[in-house]
């Protein structure tokens, strides 16, 4: 577990955890890559909301593109994974302490991006 010192990243994690749709997306993509259609089907979140929340999570580097796939019909689709596997939050005398465990399955897949997140923690 790493203690996250970057206040912006800490706030982004807290925001994502407080949002029920983003939390569902992170949960669904924690252990297995998920496409937008998988997330919609498994979460019952609307299409537009899923796209909006995924974009926010990607922008805040809490979700990453795992693969770009080709369907049997020849259409491209993207699968996503959560960057973090577990998060612990503590409150102690006006200080919020956020500890996070990286999603180890992503280490080889996102290379430099993964380590750049480490530097912001």
C-alpha positions in Angstrom: 0.0 0.0 0.0 1.2 3.5 -0.9 0.3 6.6 0.9 -1.0 9.1 -1.6 0.4 12.6 -0.9 -0.7 14.3 -4.1 -3.7 16.3 -3.0 -5.3 16.4 -6.5 -5.0 12.6 -6.8 -6.3 12.2 -3.3 -9.4 14.4 -4.1 -10.0 12.5 -7.4 -10.0 9.2 -5.6 -12.4 10.5 -2.9 -14.7 12.0 -5.7 -14.7 8.7 -7.6 -15.6 6.7 -4.4 -18.4 9.0 -3.5 -20.0 8.6 -7.0 -22.1 5.4 -7.2 -21.7 5.0 -11.0 -17.9 5.6 -10.9 -17.6 3.1 -8.1 -19.5 0.5 -10.1 -17.2 1.1 -13.1 -14.1 0.8 -10.9 -15.4 -2.4 -9.3 -16.3 -4.0 -12.6 -13.0 -3.2 -14.1 -10.8 -4.1 -11.1 -10.0 -7.7 -11.9 -11.1 -8.0 -15.6 -10.9 -5.7 -18.6 -14.4 -4.4 -19.5 -15.7 -2.8 -22.6 -18.3 0.0 -22.5 -21.0 -2.5 -23.5 -19.9 -4.9 -20.7 -20.1 -2.1 -18.2 -23.6 -1.0 -19.4 -24.9 -4.6 -19.3 -23.4 -5.5 -15.9 -24.2 -2.2 -14.1 -27.5 -1.0 -15.5 -26.0 2.5 -15.9 -27.2 4.4 -19.0 -25.0 4.6 -22.1 -24.3 8.4 -21.8 -23.5 8.2 -18.1 -21.1 5.3 -18.6 -19.2 7.2 -21.4 -19.1 10.4 -19.3 -17.9 8.6 -16.1 -15.3 6.6 -18.1 -14.0 9.7 -19.7 -13.6 11.4 -16.2 -11.9 8.3 -14.8 -9.5 8.2 -17.7 -8.8 11.9 -17.4 -8.0 11.5 -13.7 -5.9 8.4 -14.4 -8.0 6.1 -12.2 -8.9 4.0 -15.2 -6.7 3.0 -18.2 -7.2 1.5 -21.6 -6.2 -2.1 -21.3 -6.7 -3.2 -24.9 -8.1 -2.2 -28.2 -9.8 -5.2 -29.7 -11.4 -6.1 -33.0 -14.8 -7.8 -33.0 -15.8 -10.6 -35.3 -17.7 -8.0 -37.4 -14.5 -6.0 -37.8 -15.4 -3.2 -35.3 -12.9 -1.8 -32.9 -13.7 -1.7 -29.2 -11.7 -0.7 -26.2 -11.5 -2.5 -22.8 -10.7 -0.6 -19.6 -9.1 -1.6 -16.2 -9.0 0.1 -12.9 -5.6 1.4 -11.9 -6.1 0.7 -8.2 -7.0 -2.6 -6.6 -7.8 -1.4 -3.0 -8.1 1.9 -1.2 -8.0 2.7 2.5 -9.1 6.1 3.8 -8.6 7.3 7.3 -9.4 10.6 9.0 -7.1 11.8 11.7 -7.2 15.3 13.2 -8.2 17.3 10.2 -6.1 15.1 7.9 -7.5 12.6 5.3 -5.0 9.8 4.7 -5.5 7.8 1.5 -3.6 4.6 1.0 -3.9 2.7 -2.3 -2.7 -0.6 -3.8 -2.0 -0.5 -7.5 -3.6 -3.0 -9.7 -0.6 -5.3 -10.2 -2.1 -7.0 -13.3 -1.5 -3.7 -15.1 2.3 -3.4 -14.4 3.5 -4.7 -17.8 0.6 -3.4 -19.8 0.9 0.3 -19.2 4.6 0.6 -18.5 5.6 4.3 -18.2 2.1 5.5 -17.5 1.9 3.2 -14.5 5.1 4.5 -13.1 4.1 8.1 -13.8 1.1 7.6 -11.5 3.5 6.2 -8.8 5.4 9.5 -9.0 2.2 11.6 -8.3 1.3 9.6 -5.2 
